Amino acid sequence: MQKVKTTFTILCSIAVSYSLCITTFAESQATSETPKTKVVIIGGIHDFHYKSPEYTPEVLKEIILALKPDAILNELPLSLVDPNGRPLPRHYVQSPECWAADTVATQLGIKQIPFDRPNRQEHYKKTKKFERRKKAEKRFSEWSEQVKINAPESVDLKITQLSTYCLQAQIYLSNNVRPEIINSDGYDEIIRIKHILWKEIRPEILKKYPGYETLVKDYDFDYQEWQERNGIMADNIIEAAKQYPGKRLVVVTGAEHRYTLRDFLKNEESIDLKEYWELIDFDLEKCLKSIEPLPQAGIVAVGLTKEEASQKVAMEYWQALIKGDWELANRLYPMVGVSWKNKYSKNMPVELIDVKEAYWPKGGGSSGPLAPCIVKFADARVLEIKMVSQFREIRGKTLCFIVATWGTACEIKTPSRVKEEKR
């Protein structure tokens, strides 16, 4: 009887072990058969989209739309998206990439996902990234000028100058070529060479020159920052891809990031990296012919001085607010994350009394002339508000739009106001 029990126990153990093996095998098969997510990294060229004749914001938008993605990833931190993931800077003149992505996502009804480091702005302030970079470039220029005087044929000098040639090639391509060139291995390699020369070779050369130790540290810091940020971005793309198995994601990012992100992602098992031109037959000529002359953004400043354009756009903005034309007001003053209707709901502007001649502030610091506007509000107060304009070249035309106010609004005491306060 004991022998029978022992045999039964052994058989049960074998059965359980076999069952576990089958389950484990099935799970591994399911994992290995999980469909990969197609990830298409599209390199944007930021403000060059406004100038490039063949890679306009509209072309970028149409490429994304033709890909029919299941979600779009934007190169933004969490602080620059609303609760639904929509970019805050989504107006045409604020960010061509965000405008294109948001337009497509809205049309297709798909989600947008920010994939940059979440605390990007705070991190830059904490590390003083841009201040250090500015000082480093100034210090490097001093080194370069010194070497030109003492050793104009120096190999060190010639090597460091190569990064400048790469930058010039990058600018030329961004201004003059088709989108498939920006999104190509050739463009990626130009950027790779530029970064290796600038972030890796340049510091090694400078180590040979006493007195430039701080500069070497700044370059090393910049390189580590670049790698860390792109690593975070790649991790966020991988995480998003796992949420969309078998689907198609479009990643919209500055073209400078393409080669690094592709390096990070090329061996990721859950991702099938693709170029946009591998998946769609995009007719660029047809797209260019369909583009409207200019989307409504600001005013076209043809035949106007910058001062005249600043005065005109400020006048049209306040008139739009008084009429309750919120769409026009947003076109003339596209402020990130602000609804003019909500902002002025409790105290509407009711009269534009005057727009004074625009002028440049002493000491600079402004993107355009200041247009002082005298505006009366519903609470009977009259305020002088100085509007700051900005100019942008878009497809050969100069646009002028408002970007900020200058200083604090100043209340102007009218006779009726003074009398009312005395009561």
Buried (B, 14 or more C-beta within 10 A) or exposed (E): EEEEEEEEEEEEEEEEEEEEEEEEEEEEEEEEEEEBBBBBBBBBBEBBBBBBEBBBBBBBBBBBBBBEBBBBBBBBBEBBBEEEBBBBBBBBBBBBBBBBBBBBBEEBEBBBBBBBBBBBEEBBEEEEBEEBBEBBEEBBEEBBEEBEEEEEEEEBBEBBEBBEEBBEBBEEBBEBBBBBBBBBEEBBEBBBBBBBBBBEBBBEBBEEBEEBEEBBEBBEBBBEBBEEBBBBBBBBBBEBBEEBEEBBBBBBBEBBBBBBBBEBBEEBEBBBBBBBBEBBEBEBEEBBEEBEEBBEBBBBBEEBEBBBBBBBBBBBBBBBBBEEBBEBBBBBBBBBEEEBBEEBEEEEBEEBBEBBEBBBEEEEEBEBBBBBBBBBBEEEBBBBBBBBBBBBEBBEEBBBBBBBBBEEBEEBEBEEBEEEEEE
